[in-house]
Amino acid sequence: MSKNIEPRHYDVILSPVVTEKATIASEHNKVLFKVAAKATKPQIKEAIEKLFDVKVKSVNTLVRKGKVKAFRGNLGSQSNSKRAIVTLEEGHRIDVTTGL
């Protein structure tokens, strides 16, 4: 792995997303991550390349709005979360089930 991993890279990438949609995307060399709300695409790209030692082709981001839930008559809402769909160059893979 790369030697110049900085602590800020761990603040950008929060966790991998393991869902049915993410599994289907992995067949097309794409990996989904939950990222910090203020993270930019260049920051996400740099963090993924340093942490996983892969080459990133592109990064697409989306903000998933929190759902409104009612519990015992009280309305509450879940927090919004930002996700990144990272497309990797050919020949590079990230296996999210093994971790760092």
N, CA, C and O atoms as CSV, one atom per row, in Angstrom:
chain,resi,resn,atom,element,x,y,z
A,1,MET,N,N,0.824,-1.182,0.000
A,1,MET,CA,C,0.000,0.000,0.000
A,1,MET,C,C,0.869,1.247,0.000
A,1,MET,O,O,2.056,1.191,0.319
A,2,SER,N,N,0.275,2.348,-0.354
A,2,SER,CA,C,0.994,3.615,-0.424
A,2,SER,C,C,1.368,4.089,0.977
A,2,SER,O,O,0.598,3.917,1.922
A,3,LYS,N,N,2.549,4.686,1.106
A,3,LYS,CA,C,3.052,5.090,2.414
A,3,LYS,C,C,2.522,6.445,2.874
A,3,LYS,O,O,2.529,6.725,4.073
A,4,ASN,N,N,2.062,7.294,1.951
A,4,ASN,CA,C,1.645,8.635,2.340
A,4,ASN,C,C,0.132,8.734,2.559
A,4,ASN,O,O,-0.542,9.568,1.955
A,5,ILE,N,N,-0.382,7.873,3.429
A,5,ILE,CA,C,-1.785,7.955,3.829
A,5,ILE,C,C,-1.873,8.951,4.979
A,5,ILE,O,O,-1.165,8.828,5.978
A,6,GLU,N,N,-2.742,9.927,4.826
A,6,GLU,CA,C,-2.906,10.944,5.855
A,6,GLU,C,C,-4.211,10.692,6.597
A,6,GLU,O,O,-5.142,10.122,6.028
A,7,PRO,N,N,-4.295,11.109,7.862
A,7,PRO,CA,C,-5.526,10.898,8.635
A,7,PRO,C,C,-6.762,11.538,7.999
A,7,PRO,O,O,-7.881,11.062,8.196
A,8,ARG,N,N,-6.560,12.609,7.240
A,8,ARG,CA,C,-7.712,13.280,6.626
A,8,ARG,C,C,-8.407,12.396,5.599
A,8,ARG,O,O,-9.594,12.587,5.333
A,9,HIS,N,N,-7.696,11.430,5.015
A,9,HIS,CA,C,-8.318,10.526,4.056
A,9,HIS,C,C,-9.389,9.673,4.737
A,9,HIS,O,O,-10.407,9.339,4.132
A,10,TYR,N,N,-9.148,9.325,6.000
A,10,TYR,CA,C,-10.128,8.538,6.743
A,10,TYR,C,C,-11.350,9.379,7.119
A,10,TYR,O,O,-12.426,8.833,7.364
A,11,ASP,N,N,-11.189,10.707,7.166
A,11,ASP,CA,C,-12.319,11.590,7.457
A,11,ASP,C,C,-13.202,11.793,6.233
A,11,ASP,O,O,-14.378,12.129,6.375
A,12,VAL,N,N,-12.667,11.597,5.046
A,12,VAL,CA,C,-13.429,11.789,3.807
A,12,VAL,C,C,-14.291,10.565,3.524
A,12,VAL,O,O,-15.485,10.697,3.256
A,13,ILE,N,N,-13.696,9.374,3.581
A,13,ILE,CA,C,-14.409,8.128,3.293
A,13,ILE,C,C,-14.905,7.555,4.607
A,13,ILE,O,O,-14.102,7.186,5.464
A,14,LEU,N,N,-16.233,7.475,4.779
A,14,LEU,CA,C,-16.785,6.993,6.041
A,14,LEU,C,C,-16.966,5.477,6.048
A,14,LEU,O,O,-16.555,4.812,6.999
A,15,SER,N,N,-17.582,4.917,4.988
A,15,SER,CA,C,-17.794,3.467,4.948
A,15,SER,C,C,-18.204,3.051,3.544
A,15,SER,O,O,-18.720,3.863,2.776
A,16,PRO,N,N,-17.974,1.783,3.209
A,16,PRO,CA,C,-18.487,1.288,1.931
A,16,PRO,C,C,-19.986,1.024,2.051
A,16,PRO,O,O,-20.498,0.787,3.145
A,17,VAL,N,N,-20.672,1.067,0.935
A,17,VAL,CA,C,-22.105,0.771,0.902
A,17,VAL,C,C,-22.272,-0.620,0.306
A,17,VAL,O,O,-21.871,-0.866,-0.831
A,18,VAL,N,N,-22.863,-1.527,1.075
A,18,VAL,CA,C,-23.080,-2.894,0.596
A,18,VAL,C,C,-24.587,-3.104,0.467
A,18,VAL,O,O,-25.273,-3.427,1.437
A,19,THR,N,N,-25.085,-2.914,-0.755
A,19,THR,CA,C,-26.496,-3.110,-1.053
A,19,THR,C,C,-26.598,-3.903,-2.351
A,19,THR,O,O,-25.590,-4.198,-2.993
A,20,GLU,N,N,-27.809,-4.237,-2.723
A,20,GLU,CA,C,-28.011,-4.953,-3.979
A,20,GLU,C,C,-27.565,-4.090,-5.160
A,20,GLU,O,O,-26.930,-4.583,-6.093
A,21,LYS,N,N,-27.898,-2.815,-5.112
A,21,LYS,CA,C,-27.508,-1.896,-6.177
A,21,LYS,C,C,-25.984,-1.767,-6.265
A,21,LYS,O,O,-25.429,-1.713,-7.363
A,22,ALA,N,N,-25.308,-1.716,-5.112
A,22,ALA,CA,C,-23.851,-1.612,-5.086
A,22,ALA,C,C,-23.205,-2.881,-5.630
A,22,ALA,O,O,-22.172,-2.817,-6.296
A,23,THR,N,N,-23.803,-4.021,-5.350
A,23,THR,CA,C,-23.276,-5.289,-5.855
A,23,THR,C,C,-23.380,-5.362,-7.369
A,23,THR,O,O,-22.454,-5.829,-8.033
A,24,ILE,N,N,-24.491,-4.906,-7.918
A,24,ILE,CA,C,-24.671,-4.885,-9.371
A,24,ILE,C,C,-23.677,-3.904,-10.002
A,24,ILE,O,O,-23.116,-4.187,-11.060
A,25,ALA,N,N,-23.457,-2.755,-9.357
A,25,ALA,CA,C,-22.522,-1.761,-9.876
A,25,ALA,C,C,-21.087,-2.289,-9.867
A,25,ALA,O,O,-20.284,-1.909,-10.718
A,26,SER,N,N,-20.761,-3.160,-8.916
A,26,SER,CA,C,-19.392,-3.678,-8.825
A,26,SER,C,C,-19.035,-4.531,-10.041
A,26,SER,O,O,-17.855,-4.702,-10.348
A,27,GLU,N,N,-20.033,-5.065,-10.730
A,27,GLU,CA,C,-19.785,-5.823,-11.955
A,27,GLU,C,C,-19.295,-4.914,-13.084
A,27,GLU,O,O,-18.686,-5.384,-14.045
A,28,HIS,N,N,-19.565,-3.607,-12.964
A,28,HIS,CA,C,-19.159,-2.626,-13.975
A,28,HIS,C,C,-18.001,-1.774,-13.473
A,28,HIS,O,O,-17.829,-0.638,-13.915
A,29,ASN,N,N,-17.192,-2.325,-12.538
A,29,ASN,CA,C,-16.004,-1.653,-12.011
A,29,ASN,C,C,-16.349,-0.383,-11.233
A,29,ASN,O,O,-15.604,0.595,-11.288
A,30,LYS,N,N,-17.479,-0.391,-10.506
A,30,LYS,CA,C,-17.896,0.761,-9.705
A,30,LYS,C,C,-18.048,0.315,-8.256
A,30,LYS,O,O,-18.456,-0.812,-7.976
A,31,VAL,N,N,-17.710,1.230,-7.335
A,31,VAL,CA,C,-17.817,0.951,-5.908
A,31,VAL,C,C,-18.525,2.136,-5.259
A,31,VAL,O,O,-18.249,3.287,-5.596
A,32,LEU,N,N,-19.448,1.854,-4.318
A,32,LEU,CA,C,-20.181,2.909,-3.632
A,32,LEU,C,C,-19.636,3.099,-2.229
A,32,LEU,O,O,-19.364,2.131,-1.520
A,33,PHE,N,N,-19.476,4.376,-1.828
A,33,PHE,CA,C,-18.999,4.707,-0.489
A,33,PHE,C,C,-19.878,5.776,0.122
A,33,PHE,O,O,-20.404,6.633,-0.589
A,34,LYS,N,N,-20.044,5.733,1.439
A,34,LYS,CA,C,-20.653,6.826,2.169
A,34,LYS,C,C,-19.510,7.772,2.498
A,34,LYS,O,O,-18.494,7.350,3.049
A,35,VAL,N,N,-19.668,9.053,2.163
A,35,VAL,CA,C,-18.583,10.023,2.334
A,35,VAL,C,C,-19.047,11.193,3.199
A,35,VAL,O,O,-20.239,11.352,3.461
A,36,ALA,N,N,-18.097,12.001,3.634
A,36,ALA,CA,C,-18.406,13.185,4.444
A,36,ALA,C,C,-19.239,14.170,3.625
A,36,ALA,O,O,-19.067,14.281,2.411
A,37,ALA,N,N,-20.133,14.877,4.294
A,37,ALA,CA,C,-21.056,15.791,3.611
A,37,ALA,C,C,-20.323,16.911,2.878
A,37,ALA,O,O,-20.797,17.373,1.840
A,38,LYS,N,N,-19.186,17.354,3.390
A,38,LYS,CA,C,-18.444,18.461,2.781
A,38,LYS,C,C,-17.370,17.994,1.809
A,38,LYS,O,O,-16.645,18.821,1.255
A,39,ALA,N,N,-17.252,16.682,1.588
A,39,ALA,CA,C,-16.192,16.147,0.722
A,39,ALA,C,C,-16.456,16.512,-0.739
A,39,ALA,O,O,-17.589,16.445,-1.217
A,40,THR,N,N,-15.389,16.900,-1.435
A,40,THR,CA,C,-15.485,17.226,-2.858
A,40,THR,C,C,-15.012,16.031,-3.681
A,40,THR,O,O,-14.382,15.114,-3.154
A,41,LYS,N,N,-15.319,16.049,-4.967
A,41,LYS,CA,C,-14.920,14.946,-5.841
A,41,LYS,C,C,-13.399,14.749,-5.884
A,41,LYS,O,O,-12.942,13.609,-5.799
A,42,PRO,N,N,-12.595,15.821,-6.012
A,42,PRO,CA,C,-11.138,15.617,-5.990
A,42,PRO,C,C,-10.633,15.029,-4.669
A,42,PRO,O,O,-9.712,14.212,-4.667
A,43,GLN,N,N,-11.229,15.440,-3.549
A,43,GLN,CA,C,-10.839,14.882,-2.254
A,43,GLN,C,C,-11.186,13.399,-2.177
A,43,GLN,O,O,-10.393,12.601,-1.677
A,44,ILE,N,N,-12.355,13.030,-2.665
A,44,ILE,CA,C,-12.790,11.632,-2.654
A,44,ILE,C,C,-11.863,10.797,-3.530
A,44,ILE,O,O,-11.440,9.709,-3.141
A,45,LYS,N,N,-11.552,11.314,-4.715
A,45,LYS,CA,C,-10.663,10.595,-5.631
A,45,LYS,C,C,-9.300,10.359,-4.995
A,45,LYS,O,O,-8.773,9.248,-5.045
A,46,GLU,N,N,-8.730,11.397,-4.398
A,46,GLU,CA,C,-7.413,11.278,-3.767
A,46,GLU,C,C,-7.445,10.282,-2.610
A,46,GLU,O,O,-6.531,9.470,-2.466
A,47,ALA,N,N,-8.495,10.340,-1.782
A,47,ALA,CA,C,-8.592,9.444,-0.631
A,47,ALA,C,C,-8.712,7.983,-1.066
A,47,ALA,O,O,-8.069,7.111,-0.481
A,48,ILE,N,N,-9.525,7.708,-2.084
A,48,ILE,CA,C,-9.690,6.333,-2.570
A,48,ILE,C,C,-8.378,5.819,-3.147
A,48,ILE,O,O,-7.985,4.684,-2.878
A,49,GLU,N,N,-7.698,6.644,-3.937
A,49,GLU,CA,C,-6.433,6.215,-4.545
A,49,GLU,C,C,-5.364,5.930,-3.488
A,49,GLU,O,O,-4.597,4.978,-3.629
A,50,LYS,N,N,-5.306,6.743,-2.435
A,50,LYS,CA,C,-4.291,6.546,-1.393
A,50,LYS,C,C,-4.644,5.364,-0.487
A,50,LYS,O,O,-3.775,4.555,-0.162
A,51,LEU,N,N,-5.908,5.259,-0.080
A,51,LEU,CA,C,-6.298,4.214,0.872
A,51,LEU,C,C,-6.278,2.817,0.264
A,51,LEU,O,O,-5.842,1.866,0.912
A,52,PHE,N,N,-6.748,2.686,-0.980
A,52,PHE,CA,C,-6.896,1.358,-1.577
A,52,PHE,C,C,-5.842,1.050,-2.641
A,52,PHE,O,O,-5.825,-0.054,-3.185
A,53,ASP,N,N,-4.965,2.007,-2.947
A,53,ASP,CA,C,-3.900,1.823,-3.930
A,53,ASP,C,C,-4.449,1.383,-5.287
A,53,ASP,O,O,-3.988,0.402,-5.871
A,54,VAL,N,N,-5.448,2.132,-5.778
A,54,VAL,CA,C,-6.064,1.877,-7.085
A,54,VAL,C,C,-6.063,3.170,-7.883
A,54,VAL,O,O,-5.745,4.233,-7.349
A,55,LYS,N,N,-6.419,3.082,-9.163
A,55,LYS,CA,C,-6.518,4.252,-10.035
A,55,LYS,C,C,-8.000,4.535,-10.281
A,55,LYS,O,O,-8.728,3.662,-10.754
A,56,VAL,N,N,-8.449,5.744,-9.964
A,56,VAL,CA,C,-9.848,6.138,-10.101
A,56,VAL,C,C,-10.061,6.819,-11.444
A,56,VAL,O,O,-9.314,7.723,-11.820
A,57,LYS,N,N,-11.094,6.372,-12.169
A,57,LYS,CA,C,-11.428,6.958,-13.457
A,57,LYS,C,C,-12.327,8.183,-13.266
A,57,LYS,O,O,-12.070,9.243,-13.837
A,58,SER,N,N,-13.389,8.029,-12.454
A,58,SER,CA,C,-14.292,9.150,-12.203
A,58,SER,C,C,-15.017,8.965,-10.878
A,58,SER,O,O,-15.074,7.867,-10.325
A,59,VAL,N,N,-15.572,10.078,-10.381
A,59,VAL,CA,C,-16.332,10.074,-9.132
A,59,VAL,C,C,-17.639,10.808,-9.376
A,59,VAL,O,O,-17.635,11.942,-9.856
A,60,ASN,N,N,-18.752,10.174,-9.051
A,60,ASN,CA,C,-20.060,10.813,-9.088
A,60,ASN,C,C,-20.592,10.832,-7.659
A,60,ASN,O,O,-20.442,9.853,-6.928
A,61,THR,N,N,-21.210,11.939,-7.258
A,61,THR,CA,C,-21.722,12.043,-5.901
A,61,THR,C,C,-23.221,12.303,-5.916
A,61,THR,O,O,-23.774,12.801,-6.897
A,62,LEU,N,N,-23.865,11.954,-4.808
A,62,LEU,CA,C,-25.283,12.233,-4.634
A,62,LEU,C,C,-25.547,12.413,-3.156
A,62,LEU,O,O,-24.856,11.835,-2.317
A,63,VAL,N,N,-26.546,13.215,-2.837
A,63,VAL,CA,C,-26.963,13.400,-1.456
A,63,VAL,C,C,-28.291,12.698,-1.290
A,63,VAL,O,O,-29.279,13.034,-1.942
A,64,ARG,N,N,-28.298,11.719,-0.409
A,64,ARG,CA,C,-29.515,10.943,-0.155
A,64,ARG,C,C,-30.258,11.621,0.987
A,64,ARG,O,O,-29.752,11.695,2.107
A,65,LYS,N,N,-31.440,12.109,0.708
A,65,LYS,CA,C,-32.223,12.845,1.698
A,65,LYS,C,C,-32.699,11.895,2.803
A,65,LYS,O,O,-33.074,10.754,2.537
A,66,GLY,N,N,-32.676,12.390,4.052
A,66,GLY,CA,C,-33.123,11.590,5.187
A,66,GLY,C,C,-34.635,11.427,5.176
A,66,GLY,O,O,-35.367,12.346,4.811
A,67,LYS,N,N,-35.090,10.257,5.576
A,67,LYS,CA,C,-36.525,9.975,5.599
A,67,LYS,C,C,-37.162,10.583,6.848
A,67,LYS,O,O,-36.528,10.706,7.896
A,68,VAL,N,N,-38.437,10.960,6.705
A,68,VAL,CA,C,-39.201,11.450,7.847
A,68,VAL,C,C,-39.922,10.249,8.445
A,68,VAL,O,O,-40.612,9.512,7.741
A,69,LYS,N,N,-39.757,10.061,9.750
A,69,LYS,CA,C,-40.345,8.923,10.438
A,69,LYS,C,C,-41.196,9.416,11.594
A,69,LYS,O,O,-40.901,10.441,12.209
A,70,ALA,N,N,-42.262,8.669,11.883
A,70,ALA,CA,C,-43.091,8.974,13.041
A,70,ALA,C,C,-42.897,7.863,14.077
A,70,ALA,O,O,-42.985,6.679,13.752
A,71,PHE,N,N,-42.635,8.257,15.321
A,71,PHE,CA,C,-42.465,7.298,16.397
A,71,PHE,C,C,-43.292,7.760,17.577
A,71,PHE,O,O,-43.003,8.798,18.173
A,72,ARG,N,N,-44.310,7.007,17.917
A,72,ARG,CA,C,-45.243,7.340,19.004
A,72,ARG,C,C,-45.835,8.735,18.827
A,72,ARG,O,O,-45.986,9.486,19.790
A,73,GLY,N,N,-46.162,9.063,17.598
A,73,GLY,CA,C,-46.804,10.339,17.318
A,73,GLY,C,C,-45.853,11.508,17.145
A,73,GLY,O,O,-46.282,12.601,16.777
A,74,ASN,N,N,-44.583,11.300,17.401
A,74,ASN,CA,C,-43.606,12.376,17.236
A,74,ASN,C,C,-42.911,12.219,15.885
A,74,ASN,O,O,-42.444,11.135,15.536
A,75,LEU,N,N,-42.849,13.320,15.131
A,75,LEU,CA,C,-42.145,13.274,13.858
A,75,LEU,C,C,-40.663,13.525,14.064
A,75,LEU,O,O,-40.261,14.403,14.828
A,76,GLY,N,N,-39.884,12.755,13.386
A,76,GLY,CA,C,-38.443,12.932,13.418
A,76,GLY,C,C,-37.918,12.657,12.030
A,76,GLY,O,O,-38.648,12.153,11.175
A,77,SER,N,N,-36.668,12.978,11.796
A,77,SER,CA,C,-36.112,12.706,10.475
A,77,SER,C,C,-34.720,12.138,10.606
A,77,SER,O,O,-33.975,12.484,11.523
A,78,GLN,N,N,-34.374,11.261,9.681
A,78,GLN,CA,C,-33.032,10.719,9.623
A,78,GLN,C,C,-32.131,11.766,8.970
A,78,GLN,O,O,-32.611,12.649,8.259
A,79,SER,N,N,-30.853,11.665,9.209
A,79,SER,CA,C,-29.903,12.618,8.643
A,79,SER,C,C,-29.714,12.364,7.149
A,79,SER,O,O,-29.836,11.233,6.678
A,80,ASN,N,N,-29.415,13.433,6.415
A,80,ASN,CA,C,-29.034,13.282,5.016
A,80,ASN,C,C,-27.662,12.606,4.967
A,80,ASN,O,O,-26.855,12.767,5.882
A,81,SER,N,N,-27.403,11.855,3.903
A,81,SER,CA,C,-26.082,11.234,3.764
A,81,SER,C,C,-25.594,11.420,2.336
A,81,SER,O,O,-26.373,11.352,1.386
A,82,LYS,N,N,-24.300,11.655,2.199
A,82,LYS,CA,C,-23.691,11.838,0.893
A,82,LYS,C,C,-23.023,10.540,0.495
A,82,LYS,O,O,-22.339,9.915,1.305
A,83,ARG,N,N,-23.217,10.130,-0.747
A,83,ARG,CA,C,-22.618,8.918,-1.269
A,83,ARG,C,C,-21.818,9.226,-2.517
A,83,ARG,O,O,-22.107,10.176,-3.245
A,84,ALA,N,N,-20.808,8.406,-2.750
A,84,ALA,CA,C,-19.975,8.573,-3.933
A,84,ALA,C,C,-19.952,7.264,-4.705
A,84,ALA,O,O,-19.734,6.195,-4.133
A,85,ILE,N,N,-20.180,7.358,-6.008
A,85,ILE,CA,C,-20.045,6.215,-6.899
A,85,ILE,C,C,-18.702,6.387,-7.600
A,85,ILE,O,O,-18.528,7.283,-8.426
A,86,VAL,N,N,-17.760,5.518,-7.257
A,86,VAL,CA,C,-16.388,5.628,-7.755
A,86,VAL,C,C,-16.194,4.606,-8.871
A,86,VAL,O,O,-16.346,3.404,-8.652
A,87,THR,N,N,-15.856,5.091,-10.076
A,87,THR,CA,C,-15.548,4.215,-11.200
A,87,THR,C,C,-14.040,4.037,-11.257
A,87,THR,O,O,-13.287,5.010,-11.281
A,88,LEU,N,N,-13.610,2.775,-11.280
A,88,LEU,CA,C,-12.182,2.460,-11.281
A,88,LEU,C,C,-11.695,2.190,-12.695
A,88,LEU,O,O,-12.465,1.788,-13.567
A,89,GLU,N,N,-10.399,2.419,-12.909
A,89,GLU,CA,C,-9.782,2.100,-14.197
A,89,GLU,C,C,-9.794,0.590,-14.406
A,89,GLU,O,O,-9.901,-0.178,-13.450
A,90,GLU,N,N,-9.685,0.175,-15.659
A,90,GLU,CA,C,-9.651,-1.257,-15.978
A,90,GLU,C,C,-8.471,-1.929,-15.268
A,90,GLU,O,O,-7.371,-1.378,-15.215
A,91,GLY,N,N,-8.712,-3.102,-14.735
A,91,GLY,CA,C,-7.656,-3.851,-14.060
A,91,GLY,C,C,-7.546,-3.568,-12.576
A,91,GLY,O,O,-6.814,-4.271,-11.879
A,92,HIS,N,N,-8.249,-2.556,-12.063
A,92,HIS,CA,C,-8.224,-2.235,-10.635
A,92,HIS,C,C,-9.520,-2.694,-9.993
A,92,HIS,O,O,-10.592,-2.580,-10.588
A,93,ARG,N,N,-9.420,-3.218,-8.769
A,93,ARG,CA,C,-10.604,-3.674,-8.044
A,93,ARG,C,C,-10.484,-3.316,-6.570
A,93,ARG,O,O,-9.386,-3.223,-6.022
A,94,ILE,N,N,-11.633,-3.119,-5.946
A,94,ILE,CA,C,-11.699,-2.941,-4.496
A,94,ILE,C,C,-12.706,-3.965,-3.989
A,94,ILE,O,O,-13.853,-3.993,-4.434
A,95,ASP,N,N,-12.273,-4.798,-3.060
A,95,ASP,CA,C,-13.169,-5.773,-2.441
A,95,ASP,C,C,-13.590,-5.191,-1.093
A,95,ASP,O,O,-12.825,-5.239,-0.130
A,96,VAL,N,N,-14.810,-4.640,-1.022
A,96,VAL,CA,C,-15.252,-3.953,0.187
A,96,VAL,C,C,-15.531,-4.914,1.326
A,96,VAL,O,O,-15.669,-4.470,2.466
A,97,THR,N,N,-15.620,-6.201,1.072
A,97,THR,CA,C,-15.913,-7.146,2.148
A,97,THR,C,C,-14.689,-7.428,3.012
A,97,THR,O,O,-14.838,-7.922,4.129
A,98,THR,N,N,-13.469,-7.125,2.522
A,98,THR,CA,C,-12.258,-7.408,3.295
A,98,THR,C,C,-11.828,-6.241,4.163
A,98,THR,O,O,-11.122,-6.452,5.149
A,99,GLY,N,N,-12.226,-5.009,3.835
A,99,GLY,CA,C,-11.832,-3.837,4.612
A,99,GLY,C,C,-10.438,-3.364,4.227
A,99,GLY,O,O,-9.870,-3.800,3.226
A,100,LEU,N,N,-9.893,-2.455,5.050
A,100,LEU,CA,C,-8.562,-1.911,4.780
A,100,LEU,C,C,-7.561,-2.879,5.316
A,100,LEU,O,O,-6.357,-2.644,5.211
